[in-house]
Amino acid sequence: MSDRDVFEYALLRVVPRVERGECFNAGVLVYCRAKSFVAARTHLDEAKLMALDPRADVAGVRAALRAVEGVCGGGEAAGQAAGDDAGRRFRWLIAPRSTVVQPGPVHTGLTADPAAETERLLDLLVR
């Protein structure tokens, strides 16, 4: 029997000007059903943001990224999703949208520690 569980993850992308389609990674969402775990970790590279759109609303993008982290954390910060289980919060966050912060495709893997995996993916794919 394996000590690792299946997990799913999606990158959070910042698309400063949706009509142009240019984007960069600014976070990662991780969900592990077996551990009822959902988390998001974000890192906004302001230089990349300003390179793609010098008039970008940096504070607005930061607020959107913090909101994703809040929904993952549950409780009051999750707003209407506060009563939802981890899987429902993850599915809501990965739904396609045409906003400045967008989820990428979902990928899967195996992990013994979803929290550590979240940090590893943030370092590997975002920072």
KETORBA-233302 format. One record per residue: residue in one letter; residue number from 1; x, y, z of N, C-alpha, C, O in turn. Coordinates in Angstrom, 1 decimal. Example, Ala and Ser with C-alpha at 12.3 -4.5 7.8 and 13.67 -1.06 7.14 Angstrom:
BEGIN
+------+-----+--------+--------+--------+--------+---------+--------+--------+--------+--------+--------+--------+--------+
| type | seq |  neast | nnorth |    nup | caeast | canorth |   caup |  ceast | cnorth |    cup |  oeast | onorth |    oup |
+------+-----+--------+--------+--------+--------+---------+--------+--------+--------+--------+--------+--------+--------+
|    a |   1 |   13.2 |   -5.7 |    7.8 |   12.3 |    -4.5 |    7.8 |   13.2 |   -3.3 |    7.8 |   14.2 |   -3.3 |    8.5 |
|    s |   2 |   12.8 |   -2.2 |    7.1 |   13.7 |    -1.1 |    7.1 |   12.9 |    0.0 |    7.9 |   13.4 |    1.1 |    8.0 |
+------+-----+--------+--------+--------+--------+---------+--------+--------+--------+--------+--------+--------+--------+
***
This chain:
BEGIN
+------+-----+--------+--------+--------+--------+---------+--------+--------+--------+--------+--------+--------+--------+
| type | seq |  neast | nnorth |    nup | caeast | canorth |   caup |  ceast | cnorth |    cup |  oeast | onorth |    oup |
+------+-----+--------+--------+--------+--------+---------+--------+--------+--------+--------+--------+--------+--------+
|    m |   1 |    0.8 |   -1.2 |    0.0 |    0.0 |     0.0 |    0.0 |    0.9 |    1.2 |    0.0 |    1.9 |    1.3 |    0.7 |
|    s |   2 |    0.5 |    2.2 |   -0.8 |    1.3 |     3.4 |   -0.9 |    1.0 |    4.4 |    0.2 |   -0.1 |    4.5 |    0.6 |
|    d |   3 |    2.0 |    5.2 |    0.6 |    1.8 |     6.2 |    1.5 |    1.5 |    7.6 |    0.9 |    1.5 |    8.6 |    1.5 |
|    r |   4 |    1.3 |    7.5 |   -0.5 |    1.1 |     8.7 |   -1.2 |   -0.4 |    8.7 |   -1.7 |   -0.9 |    7.7 |   -2.0 |
|    d |   5 |   -0.9 |    9.9 |   -1.8 |   -2.3 |    10.1 |   -2.3 |   -2.3 |   10.9 |   -3.5 |   -1.4 |   11.7 |   -3.8 |
|    v |   6 |   -3.4 |   10.7 |   -4.3 |   -3.6 |    11.5 |   -5.5 |   -3.9 |   12.9 |   -5.1 |   -4.7 |   13.2 |   -4.2 |
|    f |   7 |   -3.3 |   13.9 |   -5.9 |   -3.7 |    15.2 |   -5.7 |   -3.9 |   15.9 |   -7.1 |   -3.4 |   15.4 |   -8.1 |
|    e |   8 |   -4.6 |   17.0 |   -7.1 |   -4.8 |    17.8 |   -8.3 |   -4.3 |   19.2 |   -8.1 |   -4.3 |   19.7 |   -7.0 |
|    y |   9 |   -3.8 |   19.8 |   -9.1 |   -3.4 |    21.2 |   -9.0 |   -3.6 |   21.9 |  -10.3 |   -3.7 |   21.4 |  -11.4 |
|    a |  10 |   -3.7 |   23.2 |  -10.1 |   -3.9 |    24.1 |  -11.3 |   -3.1 |   25.4 |  -10.9 |   -3.0 |   25.9 |   -9.8 |
|    l |  11 |   -2.5 |   26.0 |  -12.0 |   -1.8 |    27.2 |  -11.8 |   -2.8 |   28.4 |  -11.8 |   -3.8 |   28.3 |  -12.5 |
|    l |  12 |   -2.5 |   29.4 |  -11.1 |   -3.2 |    30.7 |  -11.2 |   -2.4 |   31.6 |  -12.1 |   -1.2 |   31.8 |  -11.9 |
|    r |  13 |   -3.1 |   32.1 |  -13.2 |   -2.4 |    32.9 |  -14.1 |   -2.9 |   34.3 |  -14.1 |   -4.1 |   34.6 |  -13.8 |
|    v |  14 |   -2.0 |   35.3 |  -14.2 |   -2.4 |    36.7 |  -14.3 |   -2.4 |   37.0 |  -15.8 |   -1.4 |   36.9 |  -16.5 |
|    v |  15 |   -3.6 |   37.5 |  -16.2 |   -3.8 |    37.9 |  -17.6 |   -4.2 |   39.4 |  -17.6 |   -5.4 |   39.7 |  -17.6 |
|    p |  16 |   -3.2 |   40.3 |  -17.6 |   -3.5 |    41.7 |  -17.4 |   -4.4 |   42.3 |  -18.4 |   -5.3 |   43.2 |  -18.1 |
|    r |  17 |   -4.3 |   41.9 |  -19.7 |   -5.2 |    42.4 |  -20.7 |   -5.7 |   41.2 |  -21.4 |   -5.1 |   40.6 |  -22.3 |
|    v |  18 |   -6.9 |   40.8 |  -21.0 |   -7.6 |    39.6 |  -21.5 |   -7.6 |   39.5 |  -23.0 |   -7.4 |   38.4 |  -23.5 |
|    e |  19 |   -7.8 |   40.6 |  -23.6 |   -7.9 |    40.6 |  -25.1 |   -6.6 |   40.2 |  -25.8 |   -6.6 |   39.8 |  -26.9 |
|    r |  20 |   -5.5 |   40.4 |  -25.1 |   -4.2 |    40.1 |  -25.7 |   -3.8 |   38.6 |  -25.4 |   -3.0 |   38.0 |  -26.1 |
|    g |  21 |   -4.3 |   38.1 |  -24.3 |   -4.0 |    36.7 |  -24.0 |   -2.7 |   36.4 |  -23.4 |   -2.3 |   35.3 |  -23.1 |
|    e |  22 |   -1.9 |   37.5 |  -23.1 |   -0.6 |    37.3 |  -22.5 |   -0.8 |   37.0 |  -21.0 |   -1.6 |   37.6 |  -20.3 |
|    c |  23 |    0.0 |   36.1 |  -20.5 |   -0.1 |    35.7 |  -19.0 |    1.2 |   35.3 |  -18.4 |    2.1 |   35.0 |  -19.1 |
|    f |  24 |    1.2 |   35.2 |  -17.1 |    2.3 |    34.6 |  -16.4 |    1.7 |   34.0 |  -15.1 |    0.6 |   34.3 |  -14.6 |
|    n |  25 |    2.4 |   33.0 |  -14.6 |    2.0 |    32.2 |  -13.4 |    2.2 |   33.1 |  -12.1 |    3.2 |   33.7 |  -11.9 |
|    a |  26 |    1.1 |   33.1 |  -11.3 |    1.2 |    33.9 |  -10.0 |    0.7 |   33.1 |   -8.8 |    0.6 |   33.6 |   -7.7 |
|    g |  27 |    0.5 |   31.8 |   -9.0 |    0.0 |    31.0 |   -7.9 |   -0.3 |   29.6 |   -8.3 |   -0.3 |   29.2 |   -9.5 |
|    v |  28 |   -0.6 |   28.8 |   -7.3 |   -0.9 |    27.4 |   -7.5 |   -2.0 |   27.0 |   -6.5 |   -2.0 |   27.4 |   -5.3 |
|    l |  29 |   -3.0 |   26.2 |   -7.0 |   -4.1 |    25.6 |   -6.2 |   -3.8 |   24.1 |   -6.1 |   -3.6 |   23.5 |   -7.1 |
|    v |  30 |   -3.9 |   23.6 |   -4.9 |   -3.7 |    22.1 |   -4.7 |   -4.9 |   21.6 |   -4.0 |   -5.4 |   22.1 |   -3.0 |
|    y |  31 |   -5.4 |   20.4 |   -4.4 |   -6.5 |    19.7 |   -3.8 |   -6.1 |   18.2 |   -3.7 |   -5.7 |   17.6 |   -4.6 |
|    c |  32 |   -6.3 |   17.7 |   -2.5 |   -6.1 |    16.3 |   -2.2 |   -7.4 |   15.8 |   -1.5 |   -7.6 |   16.0 |   -0.3 |
|    r |  33 |   -8.2 |   15.0 |   -2.2 |   -9.4 |    14.5 |   -1.7 |   -9.2 |   13.6 |   -0.5 |   -9.9 |   13.8 |    0.5 |
|    a |  34 |   -8.2 |   12.8 |   -0.5 |   -8.0 |    11.8 |    0.6 |   -7.7 |   12.5 |    1.9 |   -8.0 |   12.0 |    3.0 |
|    k |  35 |   -7.1 |   13.7 |    1.8 |   -6.8 |    14.4 |    3.0 |   -7.7 |   15.6 |    3.3 |   -7.5 |   16.4 |    4.2 |
|    s |  36 |   -8.8 |   15.7 |    2.5 |   -9.7 |    16.9 |    2.6 |   -8.9 |   18.2 |    2.6 |   -9.2 |   19.1 |    3.4 |
|    f |  37 |   -7.9 |   18.3 |    1.7 |   -7.0 |    19.4 |    1.7 |   -7.2 |   20.2 |    0.4 |   -7.3 |   19.7 |   -0.7 |
|    v |  38 |   -7.3 |   21.5 |    0.6 |   -7.3 |    22.5 |   -0.5 |   -6.5 |   23.7 |    0.0 |   -6.7 |   24.2 |    1.1 |
|    a |  39 |   -5.6 |   24.2 |   -0.9 |   -4.8 |    25.4 |   -0.5 |   -4.4 |   26.1 |   -1.8 |   -4.2 |   25.5 |   -2.8 |
|    a |  40 |   -4.1 |   27.3 |   -1.6 |   -3.5 |    28.1 |   -2.7 |   -2.4 |   28.9 |   -2.1 |   -2.5 |   29.4 |   -1.0 |
|    r |  41 |   -1.3 |   29.0 |   -2.9 |   -0.2 |    29.9 |   -2.5 |    0.1 |   30.7 |   -3.7 |    0.1 |   30.3 |   -4.8 |
|    t |  42 |    0.4 |   32.0 |   -3.5 |    0.5 |    32.9 |   -4.6 |    1.8 |   33.7 |   -4.4 |    2.4 |   33.9 |   -3.3 |
|    h |  43 |    2.3 |   34.2 |   -5.5 |    3.5 |    35.1 |   -5.6 |    3.3 |   36.0 |   -6.8 |    3.4 |   35.5 |   -7.9 |
|    l |  44 |    3.1 |   37.3 |   -6.6 |    2.9 |    38.2 |   -7.7 |    4.2 |   38.9 |   -8.1 |    4.8 |   39.6 |   -7.2 |
|    d |  45 |    4.7 |   38.7 |   -9.3 |    5.9 |    39.3 |   -9.8 |    5.4 |   40.6 |  -10.5 |    5.0 |   40.7 |  -11.6 |
|    e |  46 |    5.6 |   41.7 |   -9.7 |    5.1 |    43.0 |  -10.2 |    5.8 |   43.5 |  -11.4 |    5.2 |   44.1 |  -12.3 |
|    a |  47 |    7.1 |   43.2 |  -11.6 |    7.8 |    43.6 |  -12.8 |    7.2 |   42.9 |  -14.0 |    7.1 |   43.6 |  -15.0 |
|    k |  48 |    6.9 |   41.6 |  -13.9 |    6.2 |    41.0 |  -15.1 |    4.9 |   41.6 |  -15.4 |    4.5 |   41.9 |  -16.5 |
|    l |  49 |    4.1 |   41.9 |  -14.3 |    2.8 |    42.5 |  -14.5 |    2.9 |   43.9 |  -15.2 |    2.2 |   44.1 |  -16.1 |
|    m |  50 |    3.8 |   44.7 |  -14.7 |    4.0 |    46.0 |  -15.3 |    4.6 |   45.9 |  -16.8 |    4.3 |   46.8 |  -17.6 |
|    a |  51 |    5.4 |   44.9 |  -17.0 |    5.9 |    44.7 |  -18.4 |    4.8 |   44.4 |  -19.4 |    4.8 |   44.9 |  -20.5 |
|    l |  52 |    3.8 |   43.6 |  -18.9 |    2.7 |    43.3 |  -19.8 |    1.6 |   44.4 |  -19.9 |    0.9 |   44.5 |  -20.9 |
|    d |  53 |    1.5 |   45.2 |  -18.8 |    0.5 |    46.3 |  -18.8 |    0.9 |   47.3 |  -17.8 |    0.7 |   47.2 |  -16.6 |
|    p |  54 |    1.6 |   48.4 |  -18.2 |    2.1 |    49.4 |  -17.3 |    1.0 |   50.1 |  -16.5 |    1.3 |   50.7 |  -15.5 |
|    r |  55 |   -0.3 |   49.9 |  -17.0 |   -1.4 |    50.6 |  -16.3 |   -2.2 |   49.5 |  -15.4 |   -3.3 |   49.8 |  -15.0 |
|    a |  56 |   -1.6 |   48.4 |  -15.2 |   -2.3 |    47.3 |  -14.5 |   -2.6 |   47.8 |  -13.0 |   -1.8 |   48.6 |  -12.4 |
|    d |  57 |   -3.7 |   47.3 |  -12.5 |   -4.1 |    47.6 |  -11.1 |   -3.4 |   46.5 |  -10.2 |   -4.0 |   45.5 |   -9.9 |
|    v |  58 |   -2.2 |   46.9 |   -9.7 |   -1.4 |    45.9 |   -8.9 |   -2.2 |   45.6 |   -7.7 |   -2.3 |   44.4 |   -7.3 |
|    a |  59 |   -2.8 |   46.5 |   -7.0 |   -3.6 |    46.3 |   -5.8 |   -4.8 |   45.4 |   -6.1 |   -5.1 |   44.5 |   -5.3 |
|    g |  60 |   -5.4 |   45.6 |   -7.2 |   -6.5 |    44.7 |   -7.6 |   -6.1 |   43.3 |   -7.8 |   -6.8 |   42.3 |   -7.4 |
|    v |  61 |   -5.0 |   43.1 |   -8.5 |   -4.5 |    41.7 |   -8.8 |   -4.1 |   41.1 |   -7.5 |   -4.5 |   39.9 |   -7.2 |
|    r |  62 |   -3.5 |   41.8 |   -6.6 |   -3.1 |    41.2 |   -5.3 |   -4.4 |   40.8 |   -4.5 |   -4.4 |   39.7 |   -3.9 |
|    a |  63 |   -5.4 |   41.7 |   -4.5 |   -6.6 |    41.4 |   -3.8 |   -7.3 |   40.1 |   -4.4 |   -7.8 |   39.3 |   -3.6 |
|    a |  64 |   -7.3 |   39.9 |   -5.7 |   -7.8 |    38.7 |   -6.3 |   -7.1 |   37.5 |   -5.9 |   -7.7 |   36.5 |   -5.7 |
|    l |  65 |   -5.8 |   37.6 |   -5.9 |   -5.0 |    36.4 |   -5.4 |   -5.2 |   36.1 |   -4.0 |   -5.3 |   34.9 |   -3.6 |
|    r |  66 |   -5.3 |   37.1 |   -3.1 |   -5.6 |    36.9 |   -1.7 |   -7.0 |   36.2 |   -1.6 |   -7.2 |   35.4 |   -0.7 |
|    a |  67 |   -8.0 |   36.7 |   -2.4 |   -9.3 |    36.1 |   -2.3 |   -9.3 |   34.6 |   -2.6 |  -10.0 |   33.8 |   -2.0 |
|    v |  68 |   -8.5 |   34.2 |   -3.6 |   -8.4 |    32.7 |   -3.9 |   -7.8 |   32.0 |   -2.7 |   -8.3 |   30.9 |   -2.3 |
|    e |  69 |   -6.8 |   32.6 |   -2.0 |   -6.2 |    31.9 |   -0.8 |   -7.3 |   31.9 |    0.3 |   -7.4 |   30.9 |    1.0 |
|    g |  70 |   -8.1 |   32.9 |    0.4 |   -9.2 |    33.0 |    1.4 |  -10.2 |   31.9 |    1.2 |  -10.7 |   31.2 |    2.1 |
|    v |  71 |  -10.6 |   31.7 |   -0.1 |  -11.6 |    30.7 |   -0.4 |  -11.1 |   29.3 |    0.0 |  -11.8 |   28.5 |    0.5 |
|    c |  72 |   -9.8 |   29.1 |   -0.3 |   -9.2 |    27.8 |    0.0 |   -9.2 |   27.5 |    1.5 |   -9.4 |   26.4 |    2.0 |
|    g |  73 |   -8.9 |   28.6 |    2.3 |   -8.8 |    28.5 |    3.7 |  -10.1 |   28.2 |    4.4 |  -10.1 |   27.8 |    5.6 |
|    g |  74 |  -11.2 |   28.5 |    3.7 |  -12.5 |    28.4 |    4.3 |  -12.8 |   29.4 |    5.4 |  -12.2 |   30.5 |    5.4 |
|    g |  75 |  -13.8 |   29.2 |    6.2 |  -14.2 |    30.2 |    7.2 |  -14.8 |   31.5 |    6.6 |  -15.2 |   31.5 |    5.4 |
|    e |  76 |  -14.8 |   32.5 |    7.4 |  -15.3 |    33.8 |    6.9 |  -14.6 |   34.3 |    5.6 |  -15.3 |   34.9 |    4.8 |
|    a |  77 |  -13.3 |   34.1 |    5.5 |  -12.6 |    34.5 |    4.3 |  -13.1 |   33.9 |    3.0 |  -12.8 |   34.4 |    1.9 |
|    a |  78 |  -13.8 |   32.8 |    3.1 |  -14.3 |    32.1 |    1.9 |  -15.6 |   32.6 |    1.4 |  -16.1 |   32.2 |    0.3 |
|    g |  79 |  -16.2 |   33.6 |    2.1 |  -17.5 |    34.2 |    1.7 |  -18.5 |   33.1 |    1.5 |  -18.8 |   32.3 |    2.4 |
|    q |  80 |  -19.2 |   33.1 |    0.4 |  -20.3 |    32.2 |    0.1 |  -19.9 |   30.7 |    0.1 |  -20.7 |   29.8 |    0.3 |
|    a |  81 |  -18.6 |   30.5 |   -0.1 |  -18.1 |    29.1 |   -0.2 |  -17.7 |   28.6 |    1.2 |  -17.2 |   27.5 |    1.3 |
|    a |  82 |  -17.9 |   29.4 |    2.2 |  -17.5 |    29.0 |    3.6 |  -18.0 |   27.6 |    4.0 |  -17.3 |   26.9 |    4.7 |
|    g |  83 |  -19.2 |   27.3 |    3.7 |  -19.8 |    26.0 |    4.1 |  -19.5 |   24.8 |    3.2 |  -19.8 |   23.7 |    3.5 |
|    d |  84 |  -18.8 |   25.1 |    2.0 |  -18.5 |    24.1 |    1.1 |  -17.3 |   23.2 |    1.5 |  -16.4 |   23.7 |    2.2 |
|    d |  85 |  -17.3 |   22.0 |    1.1 |  -16.1 |    21.1 |    1.5 |  -15.0 |   21.5 |    0.5 |  -15.1 |   22.3 |   -0.4 |
|    a |  86 |  -13.8 |   21.0 |    0.8 |  -12.6 |    21.3 |    0.1 |  -12.7 |   21.1 |   -1.4 |  -12.3 |   21.9 |   -2.2 |
|    g |  87 |  -13.3 |   20.0 |   -1.8 |  -13.5 |    19.6 |   -3.2 |  -14.4 |   20.6 |   -3.9 |  -14.1 |   21.1 |   -5.0 |
|    r |  88 |  -15.5 |   21.0 |   -3.3 |  -16.3 |    22.0 |   -3.9 |  -15.6 |   23.4 |   -4.1 |  -15.8 |   24.0 |   -5.1 |
|    r |  89 |  -14.9 |   23.8 |   -3.1 |  -14.1 |    25.1 |   -3.2 |  -13.1 |   25.0 |   -4.3 |  -13.0 |   25.9 |   -5.1 |
|    f |  90 |  -12.4 |   23.9 |   -4.4 |  -11.4 |    23.7 |   -5.5 |  -12.1 |   23.8 |   -6.8 |  -11.6 |   24.5 |   -7.7 |
|    r |  91 |  -13.2 |   23.0 |   -7.0 |  -13.9 |    23.0 |   -8.3 |  -14.4 |   24.4 |   -8.7 |  -14.3 |   24.8 |   -9.8 |
|    w |  92 |  -14.9 |   25.2 |   -7.7 |  -15.3 |    26.5 |   -8.0 |  -14.2 |   27.4 |   -8.4 |  -14.3 |   28.2 |   -9.3 |
|    l |  93 |  -13.0 |   27.2 |   -7.8 |  -11.9 |    28.1 |   -8.1 |  -11.2 |   27.7 |   -9.5 |  -10.6 |   28.6 |  -10.1 |
|    i |  94 |  -11.4 |   26.5 |   -9.9 |  -10.8 |    26.1 |  -11.2 |  -11.7 |   26.3 |  -12.4 |  -11.3 |   26.1 |  -13.5 |
|    a |  95 |  -12.9 |   26.8 |  -12.1 |  -13.9 |    27.0 |  -13.2 |  -13.3 |   28.1 |  -14.1 |  -12.8 |   29.1 |  -13.6 |
|    p |  96 |  -13.4 |   27.9 |  -15.4 |  -12.9 |    28.9 |  -16.4 |  -13.6 |   30.3 |  -16.2 |  -14.8 |   30.4 |  -15.9 |
|    r |  97 |  -12.8 |   31.4 |  -16.3 |  -13.3 |    32.7 |  -16.2 |  -12.5 |   33.7 |  -17.0 |  -11.4 |   33.4 |  -17.3 |
|    s |  98 |  -13.1 |   34.8 |  -17.4 |  -12.4 |    35.8 |  -18.2 |  -12.2 |   37.0 |  -17.3 |  -12.8 |   38.1 |  -17.5 |
|    t |  99 |  -11.3 |   36.8 |  -16.4 |  -10.9 |    37.9 |  -15.5 |   -9.3 |   38.0 |  -15.5 |   -8.7 |   37.3 |  -16.2 |
|    v | 100 |   -8.8 |   38.9 |  -14.8 |   -7.4 |    39.1 |  -14.7 |   -6.7 |   37.9 |  -14.1 |   -5.6 |   37.6 |  -14.5 |
|    v | 101 |   -7.2 |   37.3 |  -13.1 |   -6.7 |    36.1 |  -12.5 |   -7.5 |   34.9 |  -12.9 |   -8.7 |   34.8 |  -12.7 |
|    q | 102 |   -6.8 |   34.0 |  -13.6 |   -7.5 |    32.8 |  -14.2 |   -6.8 |   31.5 |  -13.8 |   -5.6 |   31.5 |  -13.7 |
|    p | 103 |   -7.6 |   30.5 |  -13.7 |   -7.0 |    29.2 |  -13.4 |   -6.5 |   28.5 |  -14.7 |   -7.2 |   28.7 |  -15.8 |
|    g | 104 |   -5.5 |   27.8 |  -14.7 |   -5.0 |    27.0 |  -15.8 |   -5.6 |   25.6 |  -15.8 |   -6.5 |   25.4 |  -14.9 |
|    p | 105 |   -5.2 |   24.8 |  -16.7 |   -5.7 |    23.4 |  -16.7 |   -5.3 |   22.6 |  -15.4 |   -4.3 |   23.0 |  -14.7 |
|    v | 106 |   -6.1 |   21.6 |  -15.1 |   -5.8 |    20.8 |  -13.9 |   -4.9 |   19.7 |  -14.3 |   -5.0 |   19.0 |  -15.3 |
|    h | 107 |   -3.9 |   19.4 |  -13.4 |   -3.0 |    18.3 |  -13.5 |   -3.0 |   17.5 |  -12.3 |   -3.6 |   17.9 |  -11.2 |
|    t | 108 |   -2.5 |   16.2 |  -12.3 |   -2.6 |    15.3 |  -11.2 |   -1.2 |   14.8 |  -10.8 |   -0.2 |   14.9 |  -11.6 |
|    g | 109 |   -1.1 |   14.3 |   -9.6 |    0.2 |    13.7 |   -9.2 |   -0.1 |   12.9 |   -7.9 |   -1.2 |   12.7 |   -7.5 |
|    l | 110 |    1.0 |   12.4 |   -7.3 |    0.9 |    11.7 |   -6.0 |    1.8 |   12.4 |   -5.0 |    2.8 |   12.9 |   -5.3 |
|    t | 111 |    1.3 |   12.5 |   -3.8 |    2.0 |    13.2 |   -2.7 |    1.7 |   12.5 |   -1.4 |    0.6 |   12.0 |   -1.1 |
|    a | 112 |    2.7 |   12.6 |   -0.5 |    2.5 |    12.2 |    0.9 |    2.2 |   13.4 |    1.7 |    1.6 |   13.2 |    2.9 |
|    d | 113 |    2.4 |   14.6 |    1.2 |    2.3 |    15.8 |    2.0 |    1.8 |   16.9 |    1.1 |    2.6 |   17.6 |    0.5 |
|    p | 114 |    0.4 |   17.1 |    1.0 |   -0.1 |    18.1 |    0.1 |    0.4 |   19.6 |    0.4 |    0.6 |   20.3 |   -0.5 |
|    a | 115 |    0.6 |   19.9 |    1.7 |    1.1 |    21.2 |    2.0 |    2.5 |   21.5 |    1.5 |    2.8 |   22.5 |    0.9 |
|    a | 116 |    3.3 |   20.5 |    1.6 |    4.7 |    20.6 |    1.1 |    4.7 |   20.6 |   -0.4 |    5.5 |   21.3 |   -1.0 |
|    e | 117 |    3.8 |   19.8 |   -1.0 |    3.6 |    19.8 |   -2.5 |    3.2 |   21.2 |   -3.0 |    3.7 |   21.6 |   -4.1 |
|    t | 118 |    2.4 |   21.9 |   -2.3 |    1.9 |    23.2 |   -2.7 |    3.2 |   24.2 |   -2.7 |    3.3 |   24.9 |   -3.7 |
|    e | 119 |    4.0 |   24.1 |   -1.7 |    5.2 |    24.9 |   -1.7 |    6.2 |   24.6 |   -2.8 |    6.8 |   25.4 |   -3.4 |
|    r | 120 |    6.3 |   23.3 |   -3.0 |    7.2 |    22.8 |   -4.1 |    6.8 |   23.3 |   -5.4 |    7.6 |   23.8 |   -6.2 |
|    l | 121 |    5.5 |   23.2 |   -5.7 |    5.0 |    23.6 |   -7.0 |    5.1 |   25.1 |   -7.1 |    5.4 |   25.6 |   -8.2 |
|    l | 122 |    4.9 |   25.9 |   -6.1 |    5.0 |    27.3 |   -6.1 |    6.4 |   27.7 |   -6.5 |    6.7 |   28.5 |   -7.3 |
|    d | 123 |    7.4 |   27.0 |   -5.8 |    8.8 |    27.3 |   -6.1 |    9.2 |   26.9 |   -7.6 |    9.9 |   27.6 |   -8.3 |
|    l | 124 |    8.7 |   25.8 |   -8.0 |    9.0 |    25.2 |   -9.3 |    8.4 |   26.0 |  -10.5 |    9.0 |   26.2 |  -11.5 |
|    l | 125 |    7.1 |   26.3 |  -10.3 |    6.3 |    26.8 |  -11.5 |    6.0 |   28.3 |  -11.4 |    5.5 |   28.9 |  -12.4 |
|    v | 126 |    6.2 |   29.0 |  -10.3 |    5.7 |    30.4 |  -10.1 |    6.9 |   31.3 |   -9.8 |    7.1 |   32.3 |  -10.5 |
|    r | 127 |    7.7 |   31.0 |   -8.8 |    8.7 |    31.9 |   -8.4 |    9.9 |   31.9 |   -9.4 |   10.9 |   32.7 |   -9.2 |
+------+-----+--------+--------+--------+--------+---------+--------+--------+--------+--------+--------+--------+--------+
***
